[in-house]
């Protein structure tokens, strides 16, 4: 598979990837990334997969704090992947991929996505695919702008790049269940677990 984007998905080239890297350094984004890194670290997960890793900010934070973790990241943009690899100390396994194509073997304790879920064209299908990559007690965590808490300017900037609890509930496939939907500031933290078969 050479093209990891579906028709209609936002693509990040050389210029947009560098802009993304610049905006990730803004104070609100640094605070957001610190929250996500601490949240993932506190989960106790040992084998972690980042879907839509962008320029690698979250994985690089985990790499610095917990170098013994098994860290994997997929990103469809070659340009963003290049930036992430250059910033890494070599402890994160980066690969080109998407929410529908993960080129790593094995199961993961934690699969997460940070400000990327809104880009997925087929969210329900992607979540079903990712559920198959989870360890039995694993989790999928999604971190996004919360539609109801974004405030006027962030909502204007985010546009359709935001989520709501109702929207998430309608998107979850049968293989997963919503474990929790909570907020931190203007952002949503969504936790999904595999549905147990009786």
N, C-alpha and C positions, 0 to 999 in steps of 0.2 A: 504494500500500500504506500504510494508516494505522496498522495494528497490527504492530509489528515483533517481537512476542513470539509464540511458539508456545504452545499449551496446555501447562501444566506448567512453563514456564520462570519462574524467579524474576523478579519485577518490582520495580523500584525507584521509589518515589514520593518525595514531598517529604521526609518524615521519614527514610526509609532512605537517601536520597541524602545528606542532611546528616550522618548517622551515618557513612556510608562516607567522606565527606570528612574527618571528624574522625579516624577510625581510620587514614587514610592519612598522618596527621601523626605517628603513634607512631614511636619510634626504630627498631624492627625493620623497619617498613614503609618508612621513609625510607632505610634501608640497602639494602633490597631494591630500591626504585625507583632508587637511585643505581647499583646493579649493572646493572640492565636498561638504563638510559640509557647507561652507559659501553659496555655490550656492543653496543648498537645503533649507537652512534657509531663504534665500532671496526670495524663491518662494512663501512664505506665506502659503504653504500647512500645514494642521493641522493633517491629518491622512496619515501616510507615511509607505510604505511597501518596504523593502529591499529584493531583490531576490538574493540568493547566498551571504549571508552576511559574509561568512568566519568567522574570529575570532572577528567580530563585531566592527571594528575600526570606521566606519562611524556612525553607530547607537549609539555607546558610546559617540562619539563627539557631536551628536545631543542631546543625553540624558543630557549631562553636560551643554550645552548651552541653551536648551529650554525644561526644564523638564515637561512642560504642554502639549507637543505634544503627540499624540497617535502614538507610534512607534511599528512597527511589522517587524519581520525578519524571513525569512526561509532560511535554509541551509541543503543540503542533507547529509553532513558529520557529523556524531555524534561527532567525535573528535573535529572538529572546533566549533560546537555548544556548546560543553562542555566548551571550552576555553572562548567563548563569554559570556556564562552565568556566569562564575566565575568572569569575569571582570566587569560585569554589576552591577548597583546599584538597579536593580529590576524594572526599569521603561520601559524596552523594553520587548515586548512579543516575545520571541524566540520560534521557533518550527521547527521540522524537516520537510522539504518539498523541493519543486523544482519549476522551472519555469512552470511546468505543474501540480503542486499540491500545492495549498495554503490552509492550514487548518483553515484560519480565515474567519469569516463572515463579510459581509458589503462591502462597496466600499471605494476606496482610492483616495485621492486628488493627491497623488504622488506615483508612483511605480518606483523604480530605481534599477539599477544594476551597480556595480563597479568592473571592471576587472573580470567579471563572464560570460558575454554574450558570449564570445568566447568558453566557455565550453558547451553551450547548443547545443545538437545534432540536435534538430528540432527547430531552431530559429523562423521560420515563424509561426509554430504551437504554440509555446510558447507565442509569441507576440499576436496572436489572442486570446488565452486563457486569457492573462493578460489584454487585452483591455476590456474584459467582467467584469473585477474587478474595472475598473476606474469609478470614479464619472463623471458626464457629462462634467465638465470643467477640469477634471484631466489630468495629463501628465504621460508619461513614459519617463524616462531619462536614457540613457546608457552612461557610462563613460568607455572608453577603450583606449588602445594604438592606435594611428593613424599610419596606415601603411606608409603613405607618409612622415611623420615627425619624425619617430622614430630614425633615425640615424642608422649607421651600427651596433653598438654593441647592442642597444636595440632591433633592428629588428632581429638580430641574436638570442638574448635571447628570444624574444617574439615569433618568428617563426609565426605560424598560429594564435597566440594570439593577433591579431591586426585587425583593421577594416578600411574600406575605405568608402567614401560617396557613390560610385557606388554600392558597396556590400550591404550597408544598404538599399539603394533604392530598390534593387532587393529582399530584405528579408521582407520588410514591408507588412503585409497582408492587405486586403481590408478594414478591420475595422478601420485601423489607417492611418494617413497621417504624413509625415515628416514635422515637424514645423521648425526645424533648425538643421544644422550640423556645428559646429564651433570647433575651436582648442584652447587649452591652453597649451603652451609648446609642448610636444611630445604626448599629449593626445587629444582624440576627445570627444566632448560633443554632444550627439544626443538627440533631443527632439521630441517626437511623441505625437500626440493628437488623440482623437477619431474623426473619420470622421462623419460629421453630415449627417443624413438621411433627404432627402427633402420630 
